[in-house]
Amino acid sequence: MSLPLKELINYGKTQLERAGIEDADRDARGLYCFLDRLDSVGLMMHWQDVLQDNQCEAYFELIERRAAGEPFQYITGTQEFMGLTFAVDPSVLIPRQDTETVVEDAEELIQKGTLRDRPYGKPGAIKEILDLCCGSGAIGISLAKRCGRLKVTCSDISAPAIATARRNAAANGCKSVRFEQGDLFEPFSGKLGRKKFDMIISNPPYIASSVIPELQREVREHEPLEALDGGEDGLDFYRCIASEAAGHLHKNGVLMLEIGFDQGEAVTEMLRETGLYGDVTCLKDLAGKDRIVTAKKLKKPLDSAVQP
């Protein structure tokens, strides 16, 4: 059956609305743009076109996938983040806008030595960073792209995630970014000693296990569980990072963690209790919710320090 483009997209919108998709109109239009390689202007220019059966069928298939809960970004295979295009697939979390705040704060610290305009280090002191639990590589690759000669290593326990991150680095012209696969700091604890960085930045799994079934269908059924589940209280990874990160930081090195909106107090206290960090700070995102915790490695651990 042949249909005018306008009617086809209205049909797609209706099907997505019936399936409970939040922004049905945007996704209905976006899926056709993806199918026919159009932008929004091109879509309007073709608004009165009559499409043939094979075009309609291809569009219906995309609508069915989206209506079944498959994330728009996995269907199209890309997500925009910090002005760059990242490939995404079910091996990695879809980069969120909230995480852009983490990149912006890290960039300020790397370039200026300040954090939200407050002195927090020296300009140019951070020369090498580790993006821990990197997933698609969105954080590390964005910083490599924006911060010139910065040395970046991305690591993740998932081999498929590392493969996706490698593709993203190449696609965005960041050929110098290094990649390591392993469980947290495992790849950096060799026979010759621990590899150290000026900054460790991470967006680890932080959703409490009991909350996973309550997440949006798109998330709980399609995004990788191992990148979401942070254990019984959502803090398992922070405990490991808090105890081990200092051993992989140079003196005055910075630890920067993305957190859940209700985890600021717990993660802040966790870092302080180790006795390994000072200047522990919790920062809010644009919505006014706790989003980032930063800390600096102390030159000399406090007496209460638990050595990793």
C-alpha positions as CSV (number, residue, x, y, z in Angstrom):
1,M,0.0,0.0,0.0
2,S,1.2,3.5,-0.9
3,L,0.8,6.4,1.6
4,P,1.6,10.1,1.7
5,L,4.5,10.7,4.0
6,K,2.4,12.8,6.3
7,E,-0.1,10.0,6.8
8,L,2.6,7.5,7.3
9,I,4.2,9.5,10.1
10,N,0.8,10.2,11.7
11,Y,0.2,6.4,11.7
12,G,3.6,5.8,13.3
13,K,2.8,8.5,16.0
14,T,-0.6,6.9,16.7
15,Q,1.0,3.4,17.1
16,L,3.7,4.8,19.5
17,E,1.1,6.7,21.5
18,R,-0.9,3.5,22.0
19,A,2.2,1.7,23.1
20,G,2.8,4.4,25.8
21,I,5.9,6.0,24.2
22,E,6.5,9.3,25.9
23,D,7.4,11.5,22.9
24,A,5.6,9.6,20.1
25,D,5.6,12.5,17.6
26,R,9.4,13.1,17.9
27,D,10.2,9.4,17.6
28,A,7.8,8.9,14.7
29,R,9.5,11.7,12.8
30,G,13.0,10.7,13.9
31,L,12.6,7.1,12.8
32,Y,11.6,8.2,9.3
33,C,14.5,10.7,9.1
34,F,16.8,7.8,10.1
35,L,15.3,5.5,7.5
36,D,15.5,8.0,4.6
37,R,18.7,9.8,5.9
38,L,16.9,13.2,6.3
39,D,17.2,16.0,8.7
40,S,14.1,17.9,10.0
41,V,14.3,20.4,7.1
42,G,14.5,17.6,4.5
43,L,11.5,15.9,6.2
44,M,9.4,18.9,5.6
45,M,10.5,19.2,2.0
46,H,9.3,15.7,1.4
47,W,6.1,16.0,3.5
48,Q,3.8,15.6,0.5
49,D,5.7,12.7,-1.1
50,V,3.8,9.4,-1.7
51,L,5.8,6.4,-0.5
52,Q,5.8,3.0,-2.1
53,D,5.0,-0.3,-0.3
54,N,8.6,-1.2,0.5
55,Q,9.3,2.2,2.1
56,C,6.1,1.9,4.2
57,E,7.0,-1.6,5.3
58,A,10.5,-0.6,6.3
59,Y,9.1,2.2,8.4
60,F,6.4,0.0,10.0
61,E,9.2,-2.4,11.1
62,L,11.0,0.5,12.9
63,I,7.8,1.6,14.5
64,E,7.1,-1.9,15.8
65,R,10.5,-2.1,17.3
66,R,10.1,1.2,19.1
67,A,6.5,0.3,20.2
68,A,8.0,-2.8,21.8
69,G,10.2,-0.7,24.0
70,E,13.5,-0.8,22.1
71,P,15.2,2.5,22.7
72,F,15.3,4.9,19.9
73,Q,19.1,5.2,20.1
74,Y,19.6,1.5,19.8
75,I,17.4,1.4,16.7
76,T,19.3,4.3,15.0
77,G,22.6,3.1,16.5
78,T,23.8,6.6,17.7
79,Q,23.4,9.1,20.4
80,E,24.6,12.7,20.5
81,F,26.8,13.6,23.5
82,M,28.8,16.8,24.1
83,G,28.4,17.7,20.4
84,L,29.8,14.4,19.2
85,T,28.1,11.3,17.7
86,F,28.6,8.1,19.6
87,A,27.7,4.6,18.4
88,V,25.5,2.8,20.9
89,D,24.3,-0.8,21.0
90,P,22.9,-3.1,23.7
91,S,26.4,-3.7,25.1
92,V,26.6,-0.1,26.5
93,L,24.4,2.3,28.3
94,I,23.0,5.2,26.3
95,P,24.9,8.3,27.3
96,R,22.6,10.7,29.2
97,Q,22.5,14.5,29.2
98,D,23.1,14.5,33.0
99,T,26.5,13.0,32.4
100,E,27.5,16.1,30.3
101,T,27.7,18.0,33.5
102,V,30.4,15.6,34.6
103,V,32.4,16.2,31.5
104,E,32.0,20.0,31.7
105,D,33.2,20.0,35.3
106,A,36.1,17.7,34.5
107,E,37.1,19.9,31.5
108,E,37.1,23.0,33.7
109,L,39.3,21.3,36.2
110,I,41.7,20.1,33.6
111,Q,41.9,23.3,31.7
112,K,41.7,25.9,34.5
113,G,42.4,24.1,37.8
114,T,39.0,25.2,39.1
115,L,35.8,23.5,39.9
116,R,32.6,25.6,39.5
117,D,35.0,28.6,39.5
118,R,36.5,27.5,42.9
119,P,40.3,26.8,43.0
120,Y,40.7,23.0,43.2
121,G,44.1,22.4,41.6
122,K,46.6,23.9,39.2
123,P,46.0,24.6,35.5
124,G,47.7,21.9,33.5
125,A,48.3,19.6,36.4
126,I,46.0,16.9,35.1
127,K,47.7,15.3,32.2
128,E,46.5,11.7,32.3
129,I,43.1,10.4,33.2
130,L,41.3,7.1,33.5
131,D,37.7,6.8,32.5
132,L,36.7,3.8,34.7
133,C,33.6,1.8,33.7
134,C,33.7,3.6,30.4
135,G,30.9,1.9,28.5
136,S,30.6,3.7,25.1
137,G,33.6,5.9,26.0
138,A,31.5,9.0,26.1
139,I,33.2,10.6,29.0
140,G,36.8,9.8,28.2
141,I,36.5,10.4,24.4
142,S,34.7,13.7,24.9
143,L,37.5,14.9,27.2
144,A,40.2,13.7,24.8
145,K,38.5,15.7,22.1
146,R,38.1,18.8,24.1
147,C,41.4,18.9,26.1
148,G,44.2,18.8,23.6
149,R,47.2,16.8,24.7
150,L,45.4,15.0,27.6
151,K,46.2,11.3,27.8
152,V,43.1,9.2,28.2
153,T,42.6,5.6,29.1
154,C,39.2,4.0,29.0
155,S,38.5,0.7,30.8
156,D,35.5,-1.6,31.3
157,I,34.9,-5.2,32.3
158,S,32.8,-5.8,29.2
159,A,34.7,-6.7,26.0
160,P,31.8,-5.7,23.7
161,A,31.7,-2.3,25.5
162,I,35.4,-1.8,24.9
163,A,34.9,-2.7,21.2
164,T,32.1,-0.1,20.9
165,A,34.3,2.5,22.7
166,R,37.2,1.8,20.3
167,R,34.9,2.5,17.4
168,N,33.8,5.7,18.9
169,A,37.3,6.9,19.5
170,A,38.2,6.2,15.9
171,A,35.1,7.8,14.6
172,N,35.7,11.0,16.6
173,G,39.3,11.3,15.7
174,C,40.7,10.3,19.1
175,K,43.3,7.7,17.9
176,S,45.5,8.2,21.0
177,V,42.9,7.0,23.5
178,R,44.0,3.7,25.1
179,F,41.7,0.9,26.2
180,E,41.9,-1.8,28.8
181,Q,39.5,-4.6,29.6
182,G,39.1,-5.8,33.2
183,D,37.3,-5.6,36.5
184,L,37.8,-2.1,37.9
185,F,41.5,-1.5,38.7
186,E,42.6,-5.1,37.7
187,P,44.3,-4.0,34.4
188,F,46.4,-1.4,36.3
189,S,47.8,-3.6,39.0
190,G,50.7,-5.4,37.4
191,K,53.9,-7.0,38.6
192,L,55.8,-3.7,38.1
193,G,53.4,-1.8,40.4
194,R,50.2,0.1,40.1
195,K,49.6,2.4,37.2
196,K,48.7,5.9,38.4
197,F,46.7,8.8,36.9
198,D,46.2,12.4,37.6
199,M,42.4,11.9,37.5
200,I,40.1,9.0,37.7
201,I,36.6,9.7,36.5
202,S,33.7,7.2,36.6
203,N,30.0,6.7,36.0
204,P,29.8,3.2,37.6
205,P,26.6,1.1,38.0
206,Y,24.6,2.7,40.9
207,I,21.0,1.5,40.7
208,A,20.0,-0.5,43.7
209,S,19.1,-4.1,42.7
210,S,15.5,-3.8,44.1
211,V,14.9,-0.7,41.9
212,I,15.8,-2.3,38.6
213,P,12.3,-3.8,38.0
214,E,10.8,-0.3,38.5
215,L,12.9,1.3,35.8
216,Q,11.4,2.4,32.5
217,R,10.8,-0.5,30.2
218,E,13.3,0.8,27.7
219,V,16.0,0.7,30.4
220,R,15.2,-2.5,32.3
221,E,14.6,-4.6,29.2
222,H,17.2,-3.4,26.8
223,E,20.1,-1.6,28.5
224,P,22.9,-3.9,29.9
225,L,22.0,-5.0,33.5
226,E,25.7,-5.2,34.5
227,A,26.1,-1.4,33.7
228,L,23.0,-0.6,35.9
229,D,23.0,-2.8,39.0
230,G,25.1,-1.4,41.8
231,G,24.1,-4.0,44.4
232,E,21.7,-4.1,47.2
233,D,22.0,-0.4,48.1
234,G,23.5,0.8,44.8
235,L,26.8,1.6,46.4
236,D,28.9,-1.6,45.8
237,F,31.0,0.0,43.1
238,Y,31.6,3.2,45.1
239,R,32.9,1.1,48.0
240,C,35.5,-0.6,45.8
241,I,36.5,2.6,44.0
242,A,36.8,4.5,47.3
243,S,39.2,1.9,48.8
244,E,41.3,1.3,45.6
245,A,41.3,4.5,43.6
246,A,43.8,6.3,45.9
247,G,46.4,3.6,45.1
248,H,46.1,4.6,41.4
249,L,46.2,8.4,41.8
250,H,49.3,10.6,41.9
251,K,49.6,12.9,44.9
252,N,46.8,15.5,44.8
253,G,45.2,13.4,42.1
254,V,41.4,13.9,41.6
255,L,38.6,11.3,41.9
256,M,35.4,12.4,40.2
257,L,32.3,10.2,40.4
258,E,28.8,10.5,38.9
259,I,26.2,9.4,41.4
260,G,22.5,8.9,41.7
261,F,20.4,11.8,42.9
262,D,20.0,10.4,46.4
263,Q,23.6,9.1,46.9
264,G,25.5,12.4,47.6
265,E,25.7,12.1,51.3
266,A,26.5,8.4,51.4
267,V,29.3,8.6,48.8
268,T,30.7,11.8,50.3
269,E,30.9,10.2,53.8
270,M,32.3,7.0,52.3
271,L,35.3,8.8,50.8
272,R,35.9,10.8,54.0
273,E,35.9,7.7,56.1
274,T,38.7,6.1,54.2
275,G,41.1,8.8,55.4
276,L,42.6,8.8,51.9
277,Y,40.9,11.9,50.4
278,G,40.4,15.5,51.2
279,D,38.4,18.3,49.8
280,V,35.4,16.0,49.2
281,T,32.8,17.9,47.4
282,C,29.2,17.1,46.2
283,L,28.0,19.0,43.1
284,K,24.5,19.4,41.7
285,D,23.3,19.1,38.1
286,L,21.2,21.6,36.2
287,A,18.1,20.2,37.8
288,G,19.5,21.0,41.3
289,K,20.0,17.3,42.2
290,D,23.2,15.8,43.5
291,R,25.1,14.5,40.5
292,I,28.9,14.5,41.2
293,V,31.2,13.8,44.0
294,T,34.9,14.9,43.7
295,A,37.8,14.3,46.1
296,K,41.6,14.8,46.1
297,K,44.1,12.2,47.2
298,L,45.8,13.4,50.4
299,K,49.6,13.6,50.4
300,K,49.6,11.7,53.6
301,P,46.7,9.4,54.6
302,L,44.9,10.1,57.9
303,D,45.3,7.7,60.7
304,S,41.9,6.3,59.9
305,A,42.9,5.3,56.4
306,V,42.2,1.8,55.3
307,Q,45.0,1.0,52.9
308,P,43.8,-0.7,49.6
